Amino acid sequence: MTTVQRSGRKGLAAGAGISAAGPGRKGDDGGIATEVAPKAATKRRLKRPRLYRVILLNDDYTTMEFVVLILQHVFHHGESSAHAVMLNIHQKGAGVAGIYTYEIAETKVAQVLEYAQQAEYPLQCTMEPDDDGKEEDES
Ligand code: TYC
């Protein structure tokens, strides 16, 4: 039985479960690993991913209706929530449309900018860490 250590930094042969002794040796199955021994004292707990706020900015030209549609279709707000969020942005100058992991937030920002450009509105959209730059604590 060939046993490999769970480690990303082993050589290619070790990583593939290939024995240096080669096949034919007593107790050696020819090199295909069937068990993976957990590396001692390796922390395997997954960290919570960082989250990002997607922010819409107010402007004087984009229509309220367009912003409500964006909030419904890109951010999955219901009609009344979309209306409340849009009004908050209109009054305060900016507001949170939604909170997502990095790549989803990035995609939403790109979608908003694409739709706004298509419709020839100057609507702006950005993202920022939801934790205000603080690193996650252990545990
Ligand atoms: N201020 C815009 C208007 O009065 C509406 C608006 C709301 C625009 C929110 C952008 O992110 C925005 N037509």
Backbone and ligand atoms as CSV (ligand in chain L), in Angstrom:
chain,resi,resn,atom,element,x,y,z
A,1,MET,N,N,0.850,-1.215,0.000
A,1,MET,CA,C,0.000,0.000,0.000
A,1,MET,C,C,0.870,1.243,0.000
A,2,THR,N,N,0.671,2.075,-0.960
A,2,THR,CA,C,1.425,3.329,-0.980
A,2,THR,C,C,0.601,4.406,-0.286
A,3,THR,N,N,1.258,5.116,0.579
A,3,THR,CA,C,0.570,6.173,1.308
A,3,THR,C,C,1.261,7.493,1.028
A,4,VAL,N,N,0.485,8.493,0.673
A,4,VAL,CA,C,1.100,9.799,0.432
A,4,VAL,C,C,0.668,10.769,1.516
A,5,GLN,N,N,1.534,11.713,1.775
A,5,GLN,CA,C,1.197,12.778,2.723
A,5,GLN,C,C,0.345,13.796,1.998
A,6,ARG,N,N,-0.639,14.345,2.700
A,6,ARG,CA,C,-1.433,15.410,2.104
A,6,ARG,C,C,-0.634,16.709,2.225
A,7,SER,N,N,0.049,17.041,1.176
A,7,SER,CA,C,0.871,18.250,1.170
A,7,SER,C,C,0.996,18.747,-0.243
A,8,GLY,N,N,0.868,20.031,-0.418
A,8,GLY,CA,C,0.955,20.595,-1.757
A,8,GLY,C,C,2.376,20.739,-2.251
A,9,ARG,N,N,3.375,20.525,-1.389
A,9,ARG,CA,C,4.738,20.819,-1.811
A,9,ARG,C,C,5.621,19.583,-1.903
A,10,LYS,N,N,5.078,18.475,-2.315
A,10,LYS,CA,C,5.874,17.272,-2.541
A,10,LYS,C,C,6.297,17.244,-4.009
A,11,GLY,N,N,7.282,16.382,-4.289
A,11,GLY,CA,C,7.709,16.222,-5.671
A,11,GLY,C,C,6.614,15.582,-6.492
A,12,LEU,N,N,6.772,15.611,-7.801
A,12,LEU,CA,C,5.756,15.092,-8.715
A,12,LEU,C,C,5.492,13.608,-8.470
A,13,ALA,N,N,6.567,12.812,-8.327
A,13,ALA,CA,C,6.409,11.373,-8.126
A,13,ALA,C,C,5.673,11.081,-6.824
A,14,ALA,N,N,6.059,11.772,-5.764
A,14,ALA,CA,C,5.404,11.564,-4.472
A,14,ALA,C,C,3.945,11.979,-4.551
A,15,GLY,N,N,3.710,13.095,-5.200
A,15,GLY,CA,C,2.354,13.613,-5.321
A,15,GLY,C,C,1.457,12.676,-6.102
A,16,ALA,N,N,2.014,11.990,-7.079
A,16,ALA,CA,C,1.233,11.077,-7.897
A,16,ALA,C,C,1.130,9.700,-7.253
A,17,GLY,N,N,1.770,9.526,-6.103
A,17,GLY,CA,C,1.718,8.251,-5.411
A,17,GLY,C,C,2.637,7.213,-6.025
A,18,ILE,N,N,3.654,7.663,-6.750
A,18,ILE,CA,C,4.573,6.721,-7.396
A,18,ILE,C,C,5.722,6.402,-6.446
A,19,SER,N,N,5.902,5.119,-6.189
A,19,SER,CA,C,6.945,4.686,-5.262
A,19,SER,C,C,8.304,4.712,-5.941
A,20,ALA,N,N,9.313,5.164,-5.217
A,20,ALA,CA,C,10.667,5.203,-5.766
A,20,ALA,C,C,11.197,3.800,-5.983
A,21,ALA,N,N,10.740,2.864,-5.162
A,21,ALA,CA,C,11.210,1.480,-5.275
A,21,ALA,C,C,10.626,0.788,-6.500
A,22,GLY,N,N,9.576,1.317,-7.027
A,22,GLY,CA,C,8.943,0.722,-8.202
A,22,GLY,C,C,8.076,-0.463,-7.816
A,23,PRO,N,N,7.382,-1.035,-8.794
A,23,PRO,CA,C,6.471,-2.140,-8.510
A,23,PRO,C,C,7.233,-3.435,-8.215
A,24,GLY,N,N,6.570,-4.402,-7.623
A,24,GLY,CA,C,7.165,-5.713,-7.422
A,24,GLY,C,C,7.712,-5.948,-6.034
A,25,ARG,N,N,7.921,-4.905,-5.271
A,25,ARG,CA,C,8.432,-5.066,-3.913
A,25,ARG,C,C,7.306,-5.528,-2.997
A,26,LYS,N,N,7.646,-6.363,-2.005
A,26,LYS,CA,C,6.641,-6.870,-1.064
A,26,LYS,C,C,5.927,-5.697,-0.374
A,27,GLY,N,N,4.595,-5.750,-0.378
A,27,GLY,CA,C,3.825,-4.705,0.294
A,27,GLY,C,C,3.667,-3.440,-0.526
A,28,ASP,N,N,4.081,-3.501,-1.762
A,28,ASP,CA,C,3.966,-2.314,-2.618
A,28,ASP,C,C,2.995,-2.648,-3.744
A,29,ASP,N,N,1.982,-1.839,-3.907
A,29,ASP,CA,C,0.964,-2.149,-4.916
A,29,ASP,C,C,1.290,-1.592,-6.292
A,30,GLY,N,N,2.488,-1.124,-6.467
A,30,GLY,CA,C,2.869,-0.621,-7.784
A,30,GLY,C,C,2.739,0.884,-7.897
A,31,GLY,N,N,2.266,1.520,-6.875
A,31,GLY,CA,C,2.363,2.972,-6.875
A,31,GLY,C,C,1.082,3.771,-6.858
A,32,ILE,N,N,-0.094,3.178,-7.040
A,32,ILE,CA,C,-1.314,3.991,-6.991
A,32,ILE,C,C,-1.737,4.152,-5.532
A,33,ALA,N,N,-1.778,5.371,-5.072
A,33,ALA,CA,C,-2.122,5.640,-3.682
A,33,ALA,C,C,-3.583,5.321,-3.425
A,34,THR,N,N,-3.850,4.599,-2.353
A,34,THR,CA,C,-5.239,4.302,-2.012
A,34,THR,C,C,-5.646,4.947,-0.698
A,35,GLU,N,N,-4.673,5.469,0.034
A,35,GLU,CA,C,-4.982,6.165,1.284
A,35,GLU,C,C,-4.210,7.463,1.325
A,36,VAL,N,N,-4.808,8.445,1.929
A,36,VAL,CA,C,-4.115,9.715,2.090
A,36,VAL,C,C,-4.039,10.004,3.577
A,37,ALA,N,N,-2.817,10.030,4.099
A,37,ALA,CA,C,-2.642,10.305,5.524
A,37,ALA,C,C,-2.709,11.797,5.757
A,38,PRO,N,N,-3.559,12.249,6.709
A,38,PRO,CA,C,-3.575,13.689,6.986
A,38,PRO,C,C,-2.255,14.121,7.595
A,39,LYS,N,N,-1.750,15.228,7.141
A,39,LYS,CA,C,-0.491,15.734,7.654
A,39,LYS,C,C,-0.702,16.195,9.092
A,40,ALA,N,N,0.166,15.763,9.979
A,40,ALA,CA,C,0.018,16.094,11.396
A,40,ALA,C,C,0.044,17.597,11.603
A,41,ALA,N,N,-0.793,18.061,12.491
A,41,ALA,CA,C,-0.812,19.455,12.927
A,41,ALA,C,C,-1.090,20.445,11.796
A,42,THR,N,N,-1.791,19.976,10.752
A,42,THR,CA,C,-2.169,20.895,9.678
A,42,THR,C,C,-3.577,21.394,9.962
A,43,LYS,N,N,-3.754,22.718,9.922
A,43,LYS,CA,C,-5.084,23.271,10.170
A,43,LYS,C,C,-5.918,23.106,8.920
A,44,ARG,N,N,-7.008,22.351,9.006
A,44,ARG,CA,C,-7.799,22.070,7.822
A,44,ARG,C,C,-9.139,22.799,7.812
A,45,ARG,N,N,-9.400,23.591,8.860
A,45,ARG,CA,C,-10.696,24.280,8.900
A,45,ARG,C,C,-10.744,25.387,7.866
A,46,LEU,N,N,-11.890,25.467,7.187
A,46,LEU,CA,C,-12.050,26.488,6.151
A,46,LEU,C,C,-12.340,27.824,6.809
A,47,LYS,N,N,-11.743,28.855,6.260
A,47,LYS,CA,C,-12.034,30.212,6.745
A,47,LYS,C,C,-13.268,30.721,6.025
A,48,ARG,N,N,-14.014,31.558,6.717
A,48,ARG,CA,C,-15.119,32.235,6.049
A,48,ARG,C,C,-14.548,33.161,4.982
A,49,PRO,N,N,-15.129,33.189,3.771
A,49,PRO,CA,C,-14.592,34.093,2.749
A,49,PRO,C,C,-14.879,35.552,3.122
A,50,ARG,N,N,-13.997,36.440,2.720
A,50,ARG,CA,C,-14.271,37.870,2.938
A,50,ARG,C,C,-15.454,38.282,2.076
A,51,LEU,N,N,-16.209,39.238,2.575
A,51,LEU,CA,C,-17.381,39.711,1.833
A,51,LEU,C,C,-17.169,41.157,1.397
A,52,TYR,N,N,-17.821,41.515,0.301
A,52,TYR,CA,C,-17.673,42.846,-0.310
A,52,TYR,C,C,-19.043,43.470,-0.552
A,53,ARG,N,N,-19.136,44.755,-0.209
A,53,ARG,CA,C,-20.365,45.509,-0.477
A,53,ARG,C,C,-20.309,46.043,-1.896
A,54,VAL,N,N,-21.385,45.865,-2.642
A,54,VAL,CA,C,-21.491,46.496,-3.964
A,54,VAL,C,C,-22.293,47.782,-3.760
A,55,ILE,N,N,-21.670,48.892,-4.126
A,55,ILE,CA,C,-22.217,50.229,-3.873
A,55,ILE,C,C,-22.694,50.867,-5.181
A,56,LEU,N,N,-23.903,51.406,-5.162
A,56,LEU,CA,C,-24.375,52.217,-6.294
A,56,LEU,C,C,-24.247,53.685,-5.895
A,57,LEU,N,N,-23.832,54.508,-6.852
A,57,LEU,CA,C,-23.672,55.949,-6.601
A,57,LEU,C,C,-24.811,56.724,-7.238
A,58,ASN,N,N,-25.220,57.764,-6.569
A,58,ASN,CA,C,-26.268,58.611,-7.127
A,58,ASN,C,C,-25.699,59.486,-8.261
A,59,ASP,N,N,-26.547,59.885,-9.159
A,59,ASP,CA,C,-26.198,60.907,-10.165
A,59,ASP,C,C,-27.492,61.598,-10.556
A,60,ASP,N,N,-27.384,62.638,-11.373
A,60,ASP,CA,C,-28.571,63.438,-11.704
A,60,ASP,C,C,-29.286,62.980,-12.975
A,61,TYR,N,N,-28.751,61.998,-13.671
A,61,TYR,CA,C,-29.275,61.661,-14.998
A,61,TYR,C,C,-29.921,60.281,-15.104
A,62,THR,N,N,-29.396,59.317,-14.364
A,62,THR,CA,C,-29.985,57.968,-14.433
A,62,THR,C,C,-31.395,58.038,-13.843
A,63,THR,N,N,-32.343,57.414,-14.515
A,63,THR,CA,C,-33.718,57.490,-14.003
A,63,THR,C,C,-33.892,56.561,-12.794
A,64,MET,N,N,-34.830,56.959,-11.949
A,64,MET,CA,C,-35.166,56.123,-10.790
A,64,MET,C,C,-35.640,54.743,-11.245
A,65,GLU,N,N,-36.409,54.716,-12.305
A,65,GLU,CA,C,-36.939,53.448,-12.826
A,65,GLU,C,C,-35.814,52.505,-13.236
A,66,PHE,N,N,-34.790,53.071,-13.875
A,66,PHE,CA,C,-33.667,52.227,-14.319
A,66,PHE,C,C,-32.942,51.628,-13.113
A,67,VAL,N,N,-32.727,52.448,-12.092
A,67,VAL,CA,C,-32.023,51.952,-10.892
A,67,VAL,C,C,-32.849,50.870,-10.190
A,68,VAL,N,N,-34.152,51.073,-10.142
A,68,VAL,CA,C,-35.030,50.053,-9.535
A,68,VAL,C,C,-34.922,48.741,-10.323
A,69,LEU,N,N,-34.917,48.837,-11.657
A,69,LEU,CA,C,-34.788,47.622,-12.487
A,69,LEU,C,C,-33.453,46.919,-12.246
A,70,ILE,N,N,-32.387,47.706,-12.126
A,70,ILE,CA,C,-31.058,47.134,-11.846
A,70,ILE,C,C,-31.089,46.400,-10.499
A,71,LEU,N,N,-31.677,47.045,-9.501
A,71,LEU,CA,C,-31.723,46.431,-8.162
A,71,LEU,C,C,-32.550,45.138,-8.173
A,72,GLN,N,N,-33.584,45.104,-9.010
A,72,GLN,CA,C,-34.403,43.894,-9.096
A,72,GLN,C,C,-33.702,42.792,-9.875
A,73,HIS,N,N,-33.104,43.156,-11.007
A,73,HIS,CA,C,-32.598,42.117,-11.913
A,73,HIS,C,C,-31.172,41.677,-11.609
A,74,VAL,N,N,-30.333,42.597,-11.165
A,74,VAL,CA,C,-28.939,42.216,-10.871
A,74,VAL,C,C,-28.801,41.784,-9.405
A,75,PHE,N,N,-29.539,42.467,-8.516
A,75,PHE,CA,C,-29.341,42.219,-7.083
A,75,PHE,C,C,-30.504,41.460,-6.432
A,76,HIS,N,N,-31.481,41.084,-7.247
A,76,HIS,CA,C,-32.596,40.243,-6.783
A,76,HIS,C,C,-33.392,40.843,-5.631
A,77,HIS,N,N,-33.530,42.174,-5.645
A,77,HIS,CA,C,-34.441,42.812,-4.688
A,77,HIS,C,C,-35.868,42.674,-5.217
A,78,GLY,N,N,-36.816,42.575,-4.301
A,78,GLY,CA,C,-38.222,42.676,-4.669
A,78,GLY,C,C,-38.522,44.134,-5.000
A,79,GLU,N,N,-39.719,44.379,-5.560
A,79,GLU,CA,C,-40.033,45.725,-6.032
A,79,GLU,C,C,-39.946,46.775,-4.920
A,80,SER,N,N,-40.506,46.471,-3.753
A,80,SER,CA,C,-40.547,47.509,-2.722
A,80,SER,C,C,-39.179,47.719,-2.089
A,81,SER,N,N,-38.419,46.649,-1.929
A,81,SER,CA,C,-37.049,46.782,-1.426
A,81,SER,C,C,-36.180,47.548,-2.429
A,82,ALA,N,N,-36.340,47.246,-3.711
A,82,ALA,CA,C,-35.584,47.947,-4.767
A,82,ALA,C,C,-35.887,49.441,-4.720
A,83,HIS,N,N,-37.144,49.770,-4.511
A,83,HIS,CA,C,-37.553,51.170,-4.465
A,83,HIS,C,C,-36.946,51.870,-3.256
A,84,ALA,N,N,-36.967,51.196,-2.111
A,84,ALA,CA,C,-36.412,51.769,-0.867
A,84,ALA,C,C,-34.899,51.978,-0.993
A,85,VAL,N,N,-34.207,50.999,-1.561
A,85,VAL,CA,C,-32.745,51.111,-1.719
A,85,VAL,C,C,-32.407,52.254,-2.678
A,86,MET,N,N,-33.157,52.333,-3.795
A,86,MET,CA,C,-32.917,53.398,-4.775
A,86,MET,C,C,-33.115,54.779,-4.130
A,87,LEU,N,N,-34.208,54.917,-3.363
A,87,LEU,CA,C,-34.490,56.216,-2.715
A,87,LEU,C,C,-33.396,56.585,-1.724
A,88,ASN,N,N,-32.911,55.591,-0.994
A,88,ASN,CA,C,-31.821,55.810,-0.029
A,88,ASN,C,C,-30.568,56.315,-0.752
A,89,ILE,N,N,-30.253,55.720,-1.906
A,89,ILE,CA,C,-29.085,56.155,-2.688
A,89,ILE,C,C,-29.306,57.583,-3.208
A,90,HIS,N,N,-30.503,57.822,-3.687
A,90,HIS,CA,C,-30.882,59.144,-4.225
A,90,HIS,C,C,-30.720,60.228,-3.145
A,91,GLN,N,N,-31.088,59.903,-1.920
A,91,GLN,CA,C,-31.045,60.887,-0.832
A,91,GLN,C,C,-29.662,61.013,-0.196
A,92,LYS,N,N,-28.956,59.890,-0.073
A,92,LYS,CA,C,-27.674,59.903,0.655
A,92,LYS,C,C,-26.452,60.048,-0.262
A,93,GLY,N,N,-26.636,59.777,-1.545
A,93,GLY,CA,C,-25.500,59.902,-2.470
A,93,GLY,C,C,-24.891,58.583,-2.885
A,94,ALA,N,N,-25.075,57.545,-2.045
A,94,ALA,CA,C,-24.556,56.208,-2.360
A,94,ALA,C,C,-25.247,55.215,-1.430
A,95,GLY,N,N,-25.223,53.959,-1.814
A,95,GLY,CA,C,-25.842,52.953,-0.948
A,95,GLY,C,C,-25.490,51.549,-1.385
A,96,VAL,N,N,-25.696,50.615,-0.468
A,96,VAL,CA,C,-25.341,49.205,-0.699
A,96,VAL,C,C,-26.469,48.496,-1.449
A,97,ALA,N,N,-26.099,47.928,-2.589
A,97,ALA,CA,C,-27.067,47.165,-3.377
A,97,ALA,C,C,-27.101,45.707,-2.925
A,98,GLY,N,N,-25.946,45.207,-2.450
A,98,GLY,CA,C,-25.863,43.817,-1.997
A,98,GLY,C,C,-24.468,43.512,-1.478
A,99,ILE,N,N,-24.326,42.370,-0.797
A,99,ILE,CA,C,-23.045,41.966,-0.196
A,99,ILE,C,C,-22.728,40.539,-0.654
A,100,TYR,N,N,-21.515,40.364,-1.205
A,100,TYR,CA,C,-21.165,39.098,-1.870
A,100,TYR,C,C,-19.694,38.759,-1.652
A,101,THR,N,N,-19.338,37.545,-2.010
A,101,THR,CA,C,-17.923,37.186,-2.082
A,101,THR,C,C,-17.292,37.940,-3.259
A,102,TYR,N,N,-15.951,37.951,-3.284
A,102,TYR,CA,C,-15.214,38.826,-4.207
A,102,TYR,C,C,-15.642,38.696,-5.676
A,103,GLU,N,N,-15.623,37.469,-6.167
A,103,GLU,CA,C,-15.874,37.297,-7.607
A,103,GLU,C,C,-17.310,37.593,-7.985
A,104,ILE,N,N,-18.243,37.299,-7.087
A,104,ILE,CA,C,-19.652,37.608,-7.377
A,104,ILE,C,C,-19.846,39.119,-7.366
A,105,ALA,N,N,-19.252,39.801,-6.383
A,105,ALA,CA,C,-19.355,41.269,-6.316
A,105,ALA,C,C,-18.772,41.895,-7.583
A,106,GLU,N,N,-17.613,41.381,-7.999
A,106,GLU,CA,C,-16.946,41.886,-9.208
A,106,GLU,C,C,-17.850,41.726,-10.434
A,107,THR,N,N,-18.500,40.586,-10.522
A,107,THR,CA,C,-19.405,40.308,-11.642
A,107,THR,C,C,-20.610,41.256,-11.629
A,108,LYS,N,N,-21.163,41.496,-10.435
A,108,LYS,CA,C,-22.326,42.405,-10.320
A,108,LYS,C,C,-21.925,43.819,-10.751
A,109,VAL,N,N,-20.756,44.273,-10.311
A,109,VAL,CA,C,-20.278,45.619,-10.692
A,109,VAL,C,C,-20.185,45.699,-12.219
A,110,ALA,N,N,-19.585,44.684,-12.825
A,110,ALA,CA,C,-19.423,44.676,-14.290
A,110,ALA,C,C,-20.786,44.677,-14.990
A,111,GLN,N,N,-21.737,43.908,-14.450
A,111,GLN,CA,C,-23.075,43.853,-15.056
A,111,GLN,C,C,-23.762,45.214,-14.994
A,112,VAL,N,N,-23.684,45.879,-13.837
A,112,VAL,CA,C,-24.313,47.198,-13.697
A,112,VAL,C,C,-23.708,48.177,-14.702
A,113,LEU,N,N,-22.374,48.195,-14.776
A,113,LEU,CA,C,-21.708,49.142,-15.681
A,113,LEU,C,C,-22.055,48.848,-17.133
A,114,GLU,N,N,-22.175,47.571,-17.454
A,114,GLU,CA,C,-22.532,47.162,-18.817
A,114,GLU,C,C,-23.962,47.616,-19.173
A,115,TYR,N,N,-24.915,47.337,-18.267
A,115,TYR,CA,C,-26.306,47.750,-18.517
A,115,TYR,C,C,-26.421,49.269,-18.607
A,116,ALA,N,N,-25.716,49.976,-17.725
A,116,ALA,CA,C,-25.783,51.445,-17.714
A,116,ALA,C,C,-25.228,52.007,-19.026
A,117,GLN,N,N,-24.115,51.424,-19.474
A,117,GLN,CA,C,-23.491,51.876,-20.721
A,117,GLN,C,C,-24.431,51.642,-21.906
A,118,GLN,N,N,-25.029,50.457,-21.923
A,118,GLN,CA,C,-26.007,50.099,-22.982
A,118,GLN,C,C,-27.136,51.120,-23.050
A,119,ALA,N,N,-27.610,51.523,-21.851
A,119,ALA,CA,C,-28.749,52.441,-21.775
A,119,ALA,C,C,-28.308,53.902,-21.824
A,120,GLU,N,N,-26.994,54.105,-21.901
A,120,GLU,CA,C,-26.414,55.459,-21.937
A,120,GLU,C,C,-26.744,56.289,-20.695
A,121,TYR,N,N,-26.676,55.619,-19.540
A,121,TYR,CA,C,-26.801,56.316,-18.258
A,121,TYR,C,C,-25.412,56.353,-17.598
A,122,PRO,N,N,-25.149,57.405,-16.807
A,122,PRO,CA,C,-23.822,57.513,-16.178
A,122,PRO,C,C,-23.724,56.784,-14.838
A,123,LEU,N,N,-24.665,55.908,-14.545
A,123,LEU,CA,C,-24.705,55.195,-13.262
A,123,LEU,C,C,-23.344,54.555,-12.941
A,124,GLN,N,N,-22.856,54.809,-11.732
A,124,GLN,CA,C,-21.570,54.254,-11.298
A,124,GLN,C,C,-21.781,53.243,-10.175
A,125,CYS,N,N,-20.877,52.277,-10.148
A,125,CYS,CA,C,-20.997,51.167,-9.211
A,125,CYS,C,C,-19.595,50.746,-8.782
A,126,THR,N,N,-19.396,50.533,-7.491
A,126,THR,CA,C,-18.078,50.108,-6.999
A,126,THR,C,C,-18.260,49.006,-5.958
A,127,MET,N,N,-17.142,48.458,-5.472
A,127,MET,CA,C,-17.218,47.491,-4.369
A,127,MET,C,C,-16.168,47.826,-3.326
A,128,GLU,N,N,-16.447,47.423,-2.066
A,128,GLU,CA,C,-15.507,47.670,-0.974
A,128,GLU,C,C,-15.649,46.540,0.031
A,129,PRO,N,N,-14.573,46.233,0.785
A,129,PRO,CA,C,-14.663,45.145,1.779
A,129,PRO,C,C,-15.754,45.456,2.803
A,130,ASP,N,N,-16.507,44.439,3.163
A,130,ASP,CA,C,-17.589,44.624,4.131
A,130,ASP,C,C,-17.037,44.718,5.552
A,131,ASP,N,N,-15.765,44.309,5.720
A,131,ASP,CA,C,-15.156,44.330,7.064
A,131,ASP,C,C,-14.298,45.581,7.264
A,132,ASP,N,N,-14.403,46.524,6.353
A,132,ASP,CA,C,-13.639,47.770,6.418
A,132,ASP,C,C,-12.133,47.533,6.579
A,133,GLY,N,N,-11.654,46.506,5.898
A,133,GLY,CA,C,-10.216,46.235,5.839
A,133,GLY,C,C,-9.660,45.435,6.988
A,134,LYS,N,N,-10.460,45.142,8.007
A,134,LYS,CA,C,-9.975,44.349,9.161
A,134,LYS,C,C,-9.825,42.895,8.758
A,135,GLU,N,N,-8.740,42.230,9.240
A,135,GLU,CA,C,-8.534,40.808,8.973
A,135,GLU,C,C,-9.388,39.979,9.925
A,136,GLU,N,N,-9.766,38.788,9.485
A,136,GLU,CA,C,-10.532,37.868,10.321
A,136,GLU,C,C,-9.701,37.358,11.480
A,137,ASP,N,N,-10.331,37.195,12.630
A,137,ASP,CA,C,-9.677,36.622,13.795
A,137,ASP,C,C,-9.580,35.113,13.610
A,138,GLU,N,N,-8.601,34.440,14.286
A,138,GLU,CA,C,-8.541,32.977,14.298
A,138,GLU,C,C,-9.735,32.456,15.113
A,139,SER,N,N,-9.939,31.160,15.074
A,139,SER,CA,C,-10.995,30.424,15.804
A,139,SER,C,C,-12.354,30.371,15.126
L,1,TYC,N1,N,-30.876,60.815,-8.708
L,1,TYC,C1,C,-31.526,60.110,-9.816
L,1,TYC,C2,C,-32.728,60.929,-10.286
L,1,TYC,O1,O,-33.219,61.783,-9.564
L,1,TYC,C3,C,-31.975,58.700,-9.414
L,1,TYC,C4,C,-30.839,57.822,-9.025
L,1,TYC,C5,C,-30.941,57.025,-7.898
L,1,TYC,C6,C,-29.704,57.735,-9.824
L,1,TYC,C7,C,-29.922,56.162,-7.533
L,1,TYC,C8,C,-28.652,56.859,-9.481
L,1,TYC,O2,O,-27.793,55.225,-8.007
L,1,TYC,C9,C,-28.801,56.088,-8.339
L,1,TYC,N2,N,-33.214,60.631,-11.484
